[in-house]
Amino acid sequence: MKSFFSTKKGKLYLGDSLSLLKESQFKKYIGKVNLIITSPPFPLNNKKKYGNEIGEKYKEWFTQLAPVFNKLLTDDGSVIIEIGNAWEPGRPVQSTLHLECLLALIKAENSELRLIQEFICYNPAKLPSPAQWVTVNRFRTVDSYTHIWWLAKNDFPKADNSKVLRPYSKSMKKLLERQSYNSGLRPSEHNISKEGFLNDHGGSIAHNFFELESLEDKREVRLPHNVLSFSNVSSNDFFTRSCKAKGLQPHPARMNKGVVEFFIDFLSDEDDLILDPFGGSNTTGHCAERKNRKWLAFEINESYAEQSIIRFSE
């Protein structure tokens, strides 16, 4: 099968990834993928153009990912999955389907996957959802975040948090300048050493909460640099502007480029292989290329796959 789009670093194939990855030409990738980053179709109650299943069928479909990911990953490889919340049909009740899917992925027969850590991606620009229970009948609050699950085949996948540091706070910068602080025993019973915070490591360790816009006007957002560079421009970036100029509707569920680059930096090295089995407009492939990684992507919808070409024309 010929790729739909390719560069020196990667290839995008048009079709159902779960079916295509079983074909002989893709066997060479077994045990070779260092990082899988994807945002699969969300378990929504209504069918979307990007091909989501709904209800129990979604759970059955999602569970099929376990053996595929197991086969493809290197022993120290990781999986990053972004997924949103779902609601019970016709009811102001949040569904547990996404959580059931996570457990099913981990507990599937012969699955080696385990949850390493969960991240939260807060996006205040999300439209009020579910509209029936937020804006029509004002029963619920706005659903303004997505889950990001980090899974791996063993307890110690490749990872280096020194590559994704946050800028120091103003108070920490002052502490480093004066080389002193109030050490000793805290009310929490933690004993703070006299020199533990005096070394300048270039930034502080990242949090598992991506605050793409500030929760408080007077407090600065301190995202890792690779996330911050994309946090507030996605609605007017090159890709979005180009789609509008061509009269195209951009893929409605694109991953934030900064978040993708965060995990590429955090969990992989240059020339590693990155896979996105549900590529959409190929944010993952584009970010992998920028970061000098090899990449492989699949997309079932041709109109979205064509948007990948727009991304790479930047």
Phi and psi restraints in degrees (value plus and minus 20) as a CYANA .aco file:
   2 LYS   PHI    -106.0   -66.0
   2 LYS   PSI     123.5   163.5
   3 SER   PHI     -89.6   -49.6
   3 SER   PSI     132.0   172.0
   4 PHE   PHI     -98.1   -58.1
   4 PHE   PSI     -54.0   -14.0
   5 PHE   PHI    -173.7  -133.7
   5 PHE   PSI     121.1   161.1
   6 SER   PHI    -168.2  -128.2
   6 SER   PSI     137.6   177.6
   7 THR   PHI    -153.2  -113.2
   7 THR   PSI    -195.3  -155.3
   8 LYS   PHI     -85.5   -45.5
   8 LYS   PSI     -45.8    -5.8
   9 LYS   PHI    -118.2   -78.2
   9 LYS   PSI     -42.4    -2.4
  10 GLY   PHI    -180.1  -140.1
  10 GLY   PSI     156.7   196.7
  11 LYS   PHI    -160.1  -120.1
  11 LYS   PSI     122.0   162.0
  12 LEU   PHI    -133.8   -93.8
  12 LEU   PSI     108.0   148.0
  13 TYR   PHI    -130.6   -90.6
  13 TYR   PSI     124.0   164.0
  14 LEU   PHI    -116.4   -76.4
  14 LEU   PSI     101.1   141.1
  15 GLY   PHI     125.3   165.3
  15 GLY   PSI    -198.4  -158.4
  16 ASP   PHI     -97.1   -57.1
  16 ASP   PSI      93.5   133.5
  17 SER   PHI     -80.7   -40.7
  17 SER   PSI     -57.8   -17.8
  18 LEU   PHI     -84.9   -44.9
  18 LEU   PSI     -50.0   -10.0
  19 SER   PHI    -103.7   -63.7
  19 SER   PSI     -65.3   -25.3
  20 LEU   PHI     -83.9   -43.9
  20 LEU   PSI     -57.5   -17.5
  21 LEU   PHI     -87.9   -47.9
  21 LEU   PSI     -30.3     9.7
  22 LYS   PHI    -107.2   -67.2
  22 LYS   PSI     -31.8     8.2
  23 GLU   PHI     -94.3   -54.3
  23 GLU   PSI     134.2   174.2
  24 SER   PHI     -80.1   -40.1
  24 SER   PSI     -54.4   -14.4
  25 GLN   PHI     -86.6   -46.6
  25 GLN   PSI     -37.0     3.0
  26 PHE   PHI    -121.0   -81.0
  26 PHE   PSI     -17.7    22.3
  27 LYS   PHI     -85.6   -45.6
  27 LYS   PSI     -43.6    -3.6
  28 LYS   PHI     -85.5   -45.5
  28 LYS   PSI     -34.7     5.3
  29 TYR   PHI    -110.9   -70.9
  29 TYR   PSI     -25.1    14.9
  30 ILE   PHI     -82.1   -42.1
  30 ILE   PSI     105.0   145.0
  31 GLY   PHI      52.4    92.4
  31 GLY   PSI      -7.4    32.6
  32 LYS   PHI    -133.4   -93.4
  32 LYS   PSI     -30.5     9.5
  33 VAL   PHI    -105.2   -65.2
  33 VAL   PSI     102.1   142.1
  34 ASN   PHI    -104.1   -64.1
  34 ASN   PSI     -49.7    -9.7
  35 LEU   PHI    -173.3  -133.3
  35 LEU   PSI     109.4   149.4
  36 ILE   PHI    -128.6   -88.6
  36 ILE   PSI     101.1   141.1
  37 ILE   PHI    -142.9  -102.9
  37 ILE   PSI     102.5   142.5
  38 THR   PHI    -175.9  -135.9
  38 THR   PSI     134.7   174.7
  39 SER   PHI    -142.6  -102.6
  39 SER   PSI      69.6   109.6
  40 PRO   PHI     -86.2   -46.2
  40 PRO   PSI     141.2   181.2
  41 PRO   PHI     -70.0   -30.0
  41 PRO   PSI     111.5   151.5
  42 PHE   PHI     -92.9   -52.9
  42 PHE   PSI     133.6   173.6
  43 PRO   PHI     -99.2   -59.2
  43 PRO   PSI      46.2    86.2
  44 LEU   PHI    -104.6   -64.6
  44 LEU   PSI     142.8   182.8
  45 ASN   PHI     -98.5   -58.5
  45 ASN   PSI     -42.2    -2.2
  46 ASN   PHI    -133.0   -93.0
  46 ASN   PSI     124.6   164.6
  47 LYS   PHI     -87.1   -47.1
  47 LYS   PSI     116.9   156.9
  48 LYS   PHI    -134.3   -94.3
  48 LYS   PSI     144.7   184.7
  49 LYS   PHI     -81.0   -41.0
  49 LYS   PSI     -48.1    -8.1
  50 TYR   PHI    -103.8   -63.8
  50 TYR   PSI     -11.2    28.8
  51 GLY   PHI      66.6   106.6
  51 GLY   PSI      19.7    59.7
  52 ASN   PHI     -99.8   -59.8
  52 ASN   PSI     124.8   164.8
  53 GLU   PHI    -103.6   -63.6
  53 GLU   PSI     147.4   187.4
  54 ILE   PHI    -151.2  -111.2
  54 ILE   PSI     136.7   176.7
  55 GLY   PHI      39.7    79.7
  55 GLY   PSI    -163.7  -123.7
  56 GLU   PHI     -83.3   -43.3
  56 GLU   PSI     -48.8    -8.8
  57 LYS   PHI     -83.5   -43.5
  57 LYS   PSI     -53.1   -13.1
  58 TYR   PHI     -84.6   -44.6
  58 TYR   PSI     -64.0   -24.0
  59 LYS   PHI     -81.9   -41.9
  59 LYS   PSI     -63.5   -23.5
  60 GLU   PHI     -81.6   -41.6
  60 GLU   PSI     -63.7   -23.7
  61 TRP   PHI     -84.3   -44.3
  61 TRP   PSI     -64.4   -24.4
  62 PHE   PHI     -83.2   -43.2
  62 PHE   PSI     -58.3   -18.3
  63 THR   PHI     -84.2   -44.2
  63 THR   PSI     -44.9    -4.9
  64 GLN   PHI     -84.8   -44.8
  64 GLN   PSI     -36.4     3.6
  65 LEU   PHI     -90.3   -50.3
  65 LEU   PSI     -47.5    -7.5
  66 ALA   PHI     -77.0   -37.0
  66 ALA   PSI     -75.7   -35.7
  67 PRO   PHI     -85.7   -45.7
  67 PRO   PSI     -51.4   -11.4
  68 VAL   PHI     -85.2   -45.2
  68 VAL   PSI     -68.9   -28.9
  69 PHE   PHI     -84.4   -44.4
  69 PHE   PSI     -60.7   -20.7
  70 ASN   PHI     -75.6   -35.6
  70 ASN   PSI     -66.9   -26.9
  71 LYS   PHI     -87.2   -47.2
  71 LYS   PSI     -60.9   -20.9
  72 LEU   PHI     -97.7   -57.7
  72 LEU   PSI     -54.1   -14.1
  73 LEU   PHI     -90.8   -50.8
  73 LEU   PSI     124.2   164.2
  74 THR   PHI     -88.1   -48.1
  74 THR   PSI     146.6   186.6
  75 ASP   PHI     -81.4   -41.4
  75 ASP   PSI     -51.4   -11.4
  76 ASP   PHI    -124.6   -84.6
  76 ASP   PSI      -2.0    38.0
  77 GLY   PHI    -100.7   -60.7
  77 GLY   PSI     145.3   185.3
  78 SER   PHI    -150.6  -110.6
  78 SER   PSI     140.2   180.2
  79 VAL   PHI    -142.9  -102.9
  79 VAL   PSI     110.9   150.9
  80 ILE   PHI    -136.7   -96.7
  80 ILE   PSI     100.4   140.4
  81 ILE   PHI    -142.6  -102.6
  81 ILE   PSI     103.0   143.0
  82 GLU   PHI    -119.8   -79.8
  82 GLU   PSI     111.6   151.6
  83 ILE   PHI    -168.3  -128.3
  83 ILE   PSI     123.8   163.8
  84 GLY   PHI    -116.7   -76.7
  84 GLY   PSI     157.3   197.3
  85 ASN   PHI     -99.8   -59.8
  85 ASN   PSI     142.0   182.0
  86 ALA   PHI    -151.7  -111.7
  86 ALA   PSI     142.1   182.1
  87 TRP   PHI    -147.7  -107.7
  87 TRP   PSI     129.9   169.9
  88 GLU   PHI     -85.0   -45.0
  88 GLU   PSI     116.4   156.4
  89 PRO   PHI     -76.2   -36.2
  89 PRO   PSI     104.2   144.2
  90 GLY   PHI      50.7    90.7
  90 GLY   PSI      -8.8    31.2
  91 ARG   PHI    -151.2  -111.2
  91 ARG   PSI     126.1   166.1
  92 PRO   PHI    -102.6   -62.6
  92 PRO   PSI      29.2    69.2
  93 VAL   PHI    -147.7  -107.7
  93 VAL   PSI     106.3   146.3
  94 GLN   PHI     -90.9   -50.9
  94 GLN   PSI     115.4   155.4
  95 SER   PHI     -97.7   -57.7
  95 SER   PSI     131.1   171.1
  96 THR   PHI    -118.8   -78.8
  96 THR   PSI      -8.9    31.1
  97 LEU   PHI     -79.1   -39.1
  97 LEU   PSI     -62.1   -22.1
  98 HIS   PHI     -83.8   -43.8
  98 HIS   PSI     -54.8   -14.8
  99 LEU   PHI     -91.9   -51.9
  99 LEU   PSI     -58.7   -18.7
 100 GLU   PHI     -82.1   -42.1
 100 GLU   PSI     -57.1   -17.1
 101 CYS   PHI     -85.4   -45.4
 101 CYS   PSI     -61.7   -21.7
 102 LEU   PHI     -80.9   -40.9
 102 LEU   PSI     -67.8   -27.8
 103 LEU   PHI     -84.2   -44.2
 103 LEU   PSI     -58.4   -18.4
 104 ALA   PHI     -84.4   -44.4
 104 ALA   PSI     -57.6   -17.6
 105 LEU   PHI     -84.5   -44.5
 105 LEU   PSI     -59.8   -19.8
 106 ILE   PHI     -97.2   -57.2
 106 ILE   PSI     -57.0   -17.0
 107 LYS   PHI    -115.9   -75.9
 107 LYS   PSI     -16.1    23.9
 108 ALA   PHI     -79.9   -39.9
 108 ALA   PSI     131.4   171.4
 109 GLU   PHI     -77.0   -37.0
 109 GLU   PSI     109.0   149.0
 110 ASN   PHI      46.2    86.2
 110 ASN   PSI      -6.3    33.7
 111 SER   PHI     -94.6   -54.6
 111 SER   PSI     112.3   152.3
 112 GLU   PHI    -118.9   -78.9
 112 GLU   PSI     -21.4    18.6
 113 LEU   PHI     -93.2   -53.2
 113 LEU   PSI     123.2   163.2
 114 ARG   PHI    -160.9  -120.9
 114 ARG   PSI     133.8   173.8
 115 LEU   PHI     -99.1   -59.1
 115 LEU   PSI      95.5   135.5
 116 ILE   PHI    -102.5   -62.5
 116 ILE   PSI     -66.0   -26.0
 117 GLN   PHI    -185.4  -145.4
 117 GLN   PSI     130.4   170.4
 118 GLU   PHI    -126.9   -86.9
 118 GLU   PSI     119.2   159.2
 119 PHE   PHI    -136.1   -96.1
 119 PHE   PSI     133.3   173.3
 120 ILE   PHI    -138.9   -98.9
 120 ILE   PSI     110.1   150.1
 121 CYS   PHI    -129.8   -89.8
 121 CYS   PSI      84.3   124.3
 122 TYR   PHI    -107.5   -67.5
 122 TYR   PSI     104.8   144.8
 123 ASN   PHI    -152.4  -112.4
 123 ASN   PSI      74.9   114.9
 124 PRO   PHI     -87.8   -47.8
 124 PRO   PSI     -30.3     9.7
 125 ALA   PHI    -103.8   -63.8
 125 ALA   PSI     -24.8    15.2
 126 LYS   PHI     -82.8   -42.8
 126 LYS   PSI     122.0   162.0
 127 LEU   PHI     -88.0   -48.0
 127 LEU   PSI     129.9   169.9
 128 PRO   PHI     -76.3   -36.3
 128 PRO   PSI     101.4   141.4
 129 SER   PHI    -168.2  -128.2
 129 SER   PSI     121.2   161.2
 130 PRO   PHI     -94.3   -54.3
 130 PRO   PSI     109.3   149.3
 131 ALA   PHI     -75.8   -35.8
 131 ALA   PSI     -57.6   -17.6
 132 GLN   PHI     -79.0   -39.0
 132 GLN   PSI     -56.4   -16.4
 133 TRP   PHI    -124.1   -84.1
 133 TRP   PSI     -18.0    22.0
 134 VAL   PHI    -135.1   -95.1
 134 VAL   PSI     -69.4   -29.4
 135 THR   PHI    -125.2   -85.2
 135 THR   PSI     -47.8    -7.8
 136 VAL   PHI    -105.4   -65.4
 136 VAL   PSI     -88.8   -48.8
 137 ASN   PHI    -118.6   -78.6
 137 ASN   PSI      94.8   134.8
 138 ARG   PHI    -103.6   -63.6
 138 ARG   PSI      47.2    87.2
 139 PHE   PHI    -115.5   -75.5
 139 PHE   PSI     -49.7    -9.7
 140 ARG   PHI    -147.8  -107.8
 140 ARG   PSI     146.2   186.2
 141 THR   PHI    -113.4   -73.4
 141 THR   PSI     150.0   190.0
 142 VAL   PHI     -89.3   -49.3
 142 VAL   PSI     112.7   152.7
 143 ASP   PHI    -103.3   -63.3
 143 ASP   PSI      80.1   120.1
 144 SER   PHI    -134.1   -94.1
 144 SER   PSI       0.2    40.2
 145 TYR   PHI    -166.9  -126.9
 145 TYR   PSI     142.1   182.1
 146 THR   PHI    -142.6  -102.6
 146 THR   PSI     137.2   177.2
 147 HIS   PHI    -109.3   -69.3
 147 HIS   PSI     124.2   164.2
 148 ILE   PHI    -146.8  -106.8
 148 ILE   PSI      97.0   137.0
 149 TRP   PHI    -120.7   -80.7
 149 TRP   PSI     110.5   150.5
 150 TRP   PHI    -125.3   -85.3
 150 TRP   PSI      93.4   133.4
 151 LEU   PHI    -138.1   -98.1
 151 LEU   PSI     140.0   180.0
 152 ALA   PHI    -177.0  -137.0
 152 ALA   PSI     149.0   189.0
 153 LYS   PHI    -105.8   -65.8
 153 LYS   PSI     -37.0     3.0
 154 ASN   PHI    -161.9  -121.9
 154 ASN   PSI     153.4   193.4
 155 ASP   PHI     -91.8   -51.8
 155 ASP   PSI     -37.2     2.8
 156 PHE   PHI    -147.5  -107.5
 156 PHE   PSI      45.9    85.9
 157 PRO   PHI     -88.4   -48.4
 157 PRO   PSI     143.8   183.8
 158 LYS   PHI     -77.8   -37.8
 158 LYS   PSI     106.2   146.2
 159 ALA   PHI    -185.3  -145.3
 159 ALA   PSI     125.2   165.2
 160 ASP   PHI    -169.7  -129.7
 160 ASP   PSI      80.8   120.8
 161 ASN   PHI     -94.1   -54.1
 161 ASN   PSI     -27.2    12.8
 162 SER   PHI     -93.2   -53.2
 162 SER   PSI     -33.6     6.4
 163 LYS   PHI    -109.8   -69.8
 163 LYS   PSI     -23.8    16.2
 164 VAL   PHI    -154.5  -114.5
 164 VAL   PSI      28.8    68.8
 165 LEU   PHI     -95.6   -55.6
 165 LEU   PSI     129.5   169.5
 166 ARG   PHI    -108.9   -68.9
 166 ARG   PSI     133.0   173.0
 167 PRO   PHI     -81.6   -41.6
 167 PRO   PSI     126.5   166.5
 168 TYR   PHI     -85.5   -45.5
 168 TYR   PSI     130.0   170.0
 169 SER   PHI     -91.5   -51.5
 169 SER   PSI     145.0   185.0
 170 LYS   PHI     -80.2   -40.2
 170 LYS   PSI     -59.5   -19.5
 171 SER   PHI     -87.4   -47.4
 171 SER   PSI     -56.5   -16.5
 172 MET   PHI     -89.4   -49.4
 172 MET   PSI     -56.9   -16.9
 173 LYS   PHI     -83.0   -43.0
 173 LYS   PSI     -59.7   -19.7
 174 LYS   PHI     -86.7   -46.7
 174 LYS   PSI     -59.7   -19.7
 175 LEU   PHI     -80.3   -40.3
 175 LEU   PSI     -63.3   -23.3
 176 LEU   PHI     -86.4   -46.4
 176 LEU   PSI     -52.2   -12.2
 177 GLU   PHI     -89.1   -49.1
 177 GLU   PSI     -64.2   -24.2
 178 ARG   PHI    -107.2   -67.2
 178 ARG   PSI     -33.4     6.6
 179 GLN   PHI      36.5    76.5
 179 GLN   PSI      20.8    60.8
 180 SER   PHI    -178.4  -138.4
 180 SER   PSI     133.9   173.9
 181 TYR   PHI    -182.5  -142.5
 181 TYR   PSI     151.3   191.3
 182 ASN   PHI    -101.8   -61.8
 182 ASN   PSI      77.4   117.4
 183 SER   PHI    -108.1   -68.1
 183 SER   PSI    -198.8  -158.8
 184 GLY   PHI      90.2   130.2
 184 GLY   PSI    -188.5  -148.5
 185 LEU   PHI     -97.8   -57.8
 185 LEU   PSI     113.0   153.0
 186 ARG   PHI    -120.6   -80.6
 186 ARG   PSI     142.6   182.6
 187 PRO   PHI     -76.1   -36.1
 187 PRO   PSI     -47.4    -7.4
 188 SER   PHI     -96.1   -56.1
 188 SER   PSI     -22.8    17.2
 189 GLU   PHI      56.8    96.8
 189 GLU   PSI     -10.8    29.2
 190 HIS   PHI     -97.8   -57.8
 190 HIS   PSI     114.7   154.7
 191 ASN   PHI    -121.4   -81.4
 191 ASN   PSI      86.3   126.3
 192 ILE   PHI    -103.4   -63.4
 192 ILE   PSI     100.9   140.9
 193 SER   PHI     -90.0   -50.0
 193 SER   PSI     144.8   184.8
 194 LYS   PHI     -94.7   -54.7
 194 LYS   PSI     -42.6    -2.6
 195 GLU   PHI    -145.8  -105.8
 195 GLU   PSI     -16.9    23.1
 196 GLY   PHI     -83.6   -43.6
 196 GLY   PSI     -43.9    -3.9
 197 PHE   PHI    -132.9   -92.9
 197 PHE   PSI      -2.9    37.1
 198 LEU   PHI    -114.0   -74.0
 198 LEU   PSI     -30.3     9.7
 199 ASN   PHI    -108.7   -68.7
 199 ASN   PSI     113.4   153.4
 200 ASP   PHI    -108.2   -68.2
 200 ASP   PSI      89.4   129.4
 201 HIS   PHI    -117.4   -77.4
 201 HIS   PSI     -13.0    27.0
 202 GLY   PHI      69.1   109.1
 202 GLY   PSI     -21.9    18.1
 203 GLY   PHI     137.2   177.2
 203 GLY   PSI     153.9   193.9
 204 SER   PHI    -119.5   -79.5
 204 SER   PSI     139.6   179.6
 205 ILE   PHI     -86.0   -46.0
 205 ILE   PSI     116.2   156.2
 206 ALA   PHI     -83.1   -43.1
 206 ALA   PSI     132.5   172.5
 207 HIS   PHI    -114.7   -74.7
 207 HIS   PSI     143.6   183.6
 208 ASN   PHI    -112.6   -72.6
 208 ASN   PSI       5.3    45.3
 209 PHE   PHI    -148.2  -108.2
 209 PHE   PSI      94.5   134.5
 210 PHE   PHI    -114.4   -74.4
 210 PHE   PSI      84.6   124.6
 211 GLU   PHI    -113.7   -73.7
 211 GLU   PSI      66.9   106.9
 212 LEU   PHI     -86.5   -46.5
 212 LEU   PSI     -42.8    -2.8
 213 GLU   PHI    -155.9  -115.9
 213 GLU   PSI     131.3   171.3
 214 SER   PHI     -84.2   -44.2
 214 SER   PSI     117.6   157.6
 215 LEU   PHI     -96.1   -56.1
 215 LEU   PSI     -43.9    -3.9
 216 GLU   PHI    -151.9  -111.9
 216 GLU   PSI     113.1   153.1
 217 ASP   PHI     -79.8   -39.8
 217 ASP   PSI     -55.4   -15.4
 218 LYS   PHI    -110.3   -70.3
 218 LYS   PSI     -18.6    21.4
 219 ARG   PHI    -136.2   -96.2
 219 ARG   PSI     107.1   147.1
 220 GLU   PHI     -93.2   -53.2
 220 GLU   PSI     124.1   164.1
 221 VAL   PHI     -99.5   -59.5
 221 VAL   PSI     109.9   149.9
 222 ARG   PHI    -138.2   -98.2
 222 ARG   PSI      50.2    90.2
 223 LEU   PHI    -101.6   -61.6
 223 LEU   PSI     134.6   174.6
 224 PRO   PHI     -74.7   -34.7
 224 PRO   PSI     128.2   168.2
 225 HIS   PHI     -76.4   -36.4
 225 HIS   PSI     -57.2   -17.2
 226 ASN   PHI     -90.0   -50.0
 226 ASN   PSI     -42.6    -2.6
 227 VAL   PHI    -107.1   -67.1
 227 VAL   PSI     -62.4   -22.4
 228 LEU   PHI     -80.2   -40.2
 228 LEU   PSI     -54.5   -14.5
 229 SER   PHI     -84.2   -44.2
 229 SER   PSI     -39.3     0.7
 230 PHE   PHI    -137.9   -97.9
 230 PHE   PSI     -19.6    20.4
 231 SER   PHI     -83.9   -43.9
 231 SER   PSI     -58.9   -18.9
 232 ASN   PHI    -135.7   -95.7
 232 ASN   PSI      -3.9    36.1
 233 VAL   PHI    -140.8  -100.8
 233 VAL   PSI     -18.0    22.0
 234 SER   PHI     -84.3   -44.3
 234 SER   PSI     -46.0    -6.0
 235 SER   PHI     -99.0   -59.0
 235 SER   PSI     -30.3     9.7
 236 ASN   PHI    -160.0  -120.0
 236 ASN   PSI      11.5    51.5
 237 ASP   PHI    -103.5   -63.5
 237 ASP   PSI     159.5   199.5
 238 PHE   PHI     -77.2   -37.2
 238 PHE   PSI     -65.2   -25.2
 239 PHE   PHI     -80.9   -40.9
 239 PHE   PSI     -68.6   -28.6
 240 THR   PHI     -85.0   -45.0
 240 THR   PSI     -63.2   -23.2
 241 ARG   PHI     -82.3   -42.3
 241 ARG   PSI     -60.8   -20.8
 242 SER   PHI     -86.9   -46.9
 242 SER   PSI     -60.0   -20.0
 243 CYS   PHI     -82.5   -42.5
 243 CYS   PSI     -63.5   -23.5
 244 LYS   PHI     -83.2   -43.2
 244 LYS   PSI     -60.8   -20.8
 245 ALA   PHI     -83.8   -43.8
 245 ALA   PSI     -50.7   -10.7
 246 LYS   PHI    -113.0   -73.0
 246 LYS   PSI     -16.8    23.2
 247 GLY   PHI      52.1    92.1
 247 GLY   PSI       5.5    45.5
 248 LEU   PHI    -121.5   -81.5
 248 LEU   PSI     126.0   166.0
 249 GLN   PHI    -110.2   -70.2
 249 GLN   PSI      91.7   131.7
 250 PRO   PHI     -79.6   -39.6
 250 PRO   PSI     133.4   173.4
 251 HIS   PHI     -71.2   -31.2
 251 HIS   PSI     110.0   150.0
 252 PRO   PHI     -97.9   -57.9
 252 PRO   PSI     -30.0    10.0
 253 ALA   PHI    -148.7  -108.7
 253 ALA   PSI      31.9    71.9
 254 ARG   PHI     -96.0   -56.0
 254 ARG   PSI     120.1   160.1
 255 MET   PHI     -92.2   -52.2
 255 MET   PSI     128.3   168.3
 256 ASN   PHI     -87.5   -47.5
 256 ASN   PSI     107.2   147.2
 257 LYS   PHI     -80.1   -40.1
 257 LYS   PSI     -57.6   -17.6
 258 GLY   PHI     -84.2   -44.2
 258 GLY   PSI     -59.0   -19.0
 259 VAL   PHI     -86.4   -46.4
 259 VAL   PSI     -62.0   -22.0
 260 VAL   PHI     -80.6   -40.6
 260 VAL   PSI     -66.0   -26.0
 261 GLU   PHI     -86.6   -46.6
 261 GLU   PSI     -52.9   -12.9
 262 PHE   PHI     -76.1   -36.1
 262 PHE   PSI     -70.8   -30.8
 263 PHE   PHI     -92.7   -52.7
 263 PHE   PSI     -50.9   -10.9
 264 ILE   PHI     -83.4   -43.4
 264 ILE   PSI     -65.7   -25.7
 265 ASP   PHI     -85.1   -45.1
 265 ASP   PSI     -63.1   -23.1
 266 PHE   PHI     -88.4   -48.4
 266 PHE   PSI     -60.4   -20.4
 267 LEU   PHI    -137.2   -97.2
 267 LEU   PSI     -12.2    27.8
 268 SER   PHI    -167.5  -127.5
 268 SER   PSI     149.3   189.3
 269 ASP   PHI    -139.4   -99.4
 269 ASP   PSI     146.3   186.3
 270 GLU   PHI     -76.9   -36.9
 270 GLU   PSI     121.7   161.7
 271 ASP   PHI      53.8    93.8
 271 ASP   PSI     -18.8    21.2
 272 ASP   PHI     -87.2   -47.2
 272 ASP   PSI     142.2   182.2
 273 LEU   PHI    -121.9   -81.9
 273 LEU   PSI     104.1   144.1
 274 ILE   PHI    -130.0   -90.0
 274 ILE   PSI     115.4   155.4
 275 LEU   PHI    -141.8  -101.8
 275 LEU   PSI     119.0   159.0
 276 ASP   PHI    -149.5  -109.5
 276 ASP   PSI      86.2   126.2
 277 PRO   PHI     -96.0   -56.0
 277 PRO   PSI     -32.2     7.8
 278 PHE   PHI    -149.8  -109.8
 278 PHE   PSI      50.3    90.3
 279 GLY   PHI     -88.8   -48.8
 279 GLY   PSI     -45.3    -5.3
 280 GLY   PHI      37.4    77.4
 280 GLY   PSI    -146.3  -106.3
 281 SER   PHI    -107.6   -67.6
 281 SER   PSI      -6.6    33.4
 282 ASN   PHI      49.9    89.9
 282 ASN   PSI      23.5    63.5
 283 THR   PHI     -78.3   -38.3
 283 THR   PSI     -64.0   -24.0
 284 THR   PHI     -81.5   -41.5
 284 THR   PSI     -67.2   -27.2
 285 GLY   PHI     -81.7   -41.7
 285 GLY   PSI     -61.5   -21.5
 286 HIS   PHI     -84.0   -44.0
 286 HIS   PSI     -64.7   -24.7
 287 CYS   PHI     -86.9   -46.9
 287 CYS   PSI     -58.0   -18.0
 288 ALA   PHI     -82.1   -42.1
 288 ALA   PSI     -61.6   -21.6
 289 GLU   PHI     -82.7   -42.7
 289 GLU   PSI     -62.9   -22.9
 290 ARG   PHI     -80.2   -40.2
 290 ARG   PSI     -53.1   -13.1
 291 LYS   PHI    -115.6   -75.6
 291 LYS   PSI      -7.2    32.8
 292 ASN   PHI      40.2    80.2
 292 ASN   PSI      23.3    63.3
 293 ARG   PHI    -132.6   -92.6
 293 ARG   PSI     132.5   172.5
 294 LYS   PHI     -97.6   -57.6
 294 LYS   PSI     132.5   172.5
 295 TRP   PHI    -166.4  -126.4
 295 TRP   PSI     135.6   175.6
 296 LEU   PHI    -161.4  -121.4
 296 LEU   PSI     110.1   150.1
 297 ALA   PHI    -158.9  -118.9
 297 ALA   PSI     134.0   174.0
 298 PHE   PHI    -152.2  -112.2
 298 PHE   PSI     123.9   163.9
 299 GLU   PHI    -167.6  -127.6
 299 GLU   PSI     111.6   151.6
 300 ILE   PHI    -104.7   -64.7
 300 ILE   PSI     -42.9    -2.9
 301 ASN   PHI    -119.9   -79.9
 301 ASN   PSI      97.7   137.7
 302 GLU   PHI     -84.1   -44.1
 302 GLU   PSI     -56.4   -16.4
 303 SER   PHI     -85.6   -45.6
 303 SER   PSI     -53.1   -13.1
 304 TYR   PHI     -96.2   -56.2
 304 TYR   PSI     -57.0   -17.0
 305 ALA   PHI     -81.4   -41.4
 305 ALA   PSI     -56.2   -16.2
 306 GLU   PHI     -84.0   -44.0
 306 GLU   PSI     -47.9    -7.9
 307 GLN   PHI     -88.4   -48.4
 307 GLN   PSI     -39.7     0.3
 308 SER   PHI     -81.4   -41.4
 308 SER   PSI     -56.6   -16.6
 309 ILE   PHI     -83.2   -43.2
 309 ILE   PSI     -57.0   -17.0
 310 ILE   PHI     -83.4   -43.4
 310 ILE   PSI     -63.3   -23.3
 311 ARG   PHI     -76.6   -36.6
 311 ARG   PSI     -67.3   -27.3
 312 PHE   PHI     -98.7   -58.7
 312 PHE   PSI     -25.2    14.8
 313 SER   PHI    -104.9   -64.9
 313 SER   PSI     -24.5    15.5
